[in-house]
Amino acid sequence: MDLRYKLNDRPPLGQLLMYSMQWFVLAVAVVTTSLFIAVGSPAERVLYAQKVFALMGVATIVQALWGHRMPIVVGPASVLLVGIITALAAQGEAVNTNKIYTALIVGGVIVTLLSLGRMIERLQSIFTPRIVIVIMMLIAFTLGPTIKNLIFPAGEEARHVFGLWFTLLGVPAMALASSKLRGVAKSLLVPAALIVGCVIYYSIYGGLGSVMDKFSASEGALLLPALEVDWSMIAAFVFCYIALLINDIGSIQSLGAMLQVEDLQKRSRRGVSLTGLFNIAAGAMGVIGPVNYSMSPGVIASSNCASRYAIVPAGLALVVCAFVPDLIAVMSAIPNTVIGVILLYLMGTQLAASFSMLATSDSARNFEECLIVGLPVMVALVFGIIPMSVIPAMLRPIIGNGFVMGVVTVMLLEHVILRQKK
């Protein structure tokens, strides 16, 4: 690829800041679409957002300078979003977030340990392209109920008509824009959609001032007050971290292959180990953990700048945002309906990527191979909506988690039940 600035080049300050602004806008969009999972008072939700911005900013800087040393967006992991949402739903009204984030700490430790030695290379042989494809699909499908609740929130029936029309018009509009836009404009589609959606929403309903008043302060503990071990919840999050590990390795290696770096395996191990360490920190802080995002190759291709130093100011800007509660309040004021529609579009693109990978990898050549793909998705959909009352309390984090049950099913089908001879 003919790049203006290569991996270790340092662009002049003016151009560096220009390229960094693009990374910053993308990082902000990635972070803000996950903040809806914060629980507690408005002040506690602002503190949650501050911790997420600070953690993602520091992780971005450390990864670019000492980890995988490539320009990759670091943001909240979608698969952990699925795990946290499911865990909150399984607990009902008696929500105990200490158990959830203790499980994140354990998951981070596991990822860090697996990054040592040659374990990553050995694990890659277990996760066949078919399993990776199914996991990509499961993340999208199991977020379906959450997306529905965001677009049509309970107790706000008067705004459901707006949610319906905003979805019917917004999703096709984003798809059309994605097909027409090129370069930097295409990579800024999601941030632009967030802004346009907020303008339309508050133009119709107003109330931005009152929302800002509620989010004008932050309060709460910086770290978890106590560790609480729930082995069934930890077991459920282990499956989430398996998917996170696959995502992280894929993001690093895809960009490394694109840039033709020589020490890709070494970079992968360093990047994954730091992802594990930052997930430990995330659990200790009581927030969602980070992962390296796979959108970076498109940004580099559109800007012709692969300099890892261009993403460092973006990480610094995220950290600065964390110390400005009023700015966090603005970002936290994005209506749930807008976030839901954006997530619907993003999960649609993820499904499209999984179908594309299914075709290019030749992973569905006969009925049995198609069954390995289709059956886990159906299992995940059913187990995601079954009544929690029929599941023993100790097993709810596992059996009541559609994503986990889907991963278990595809692993059994691929390697045991429908295992094919080599």
Disulfide bonds with the S-S distance in Angstrom:
none
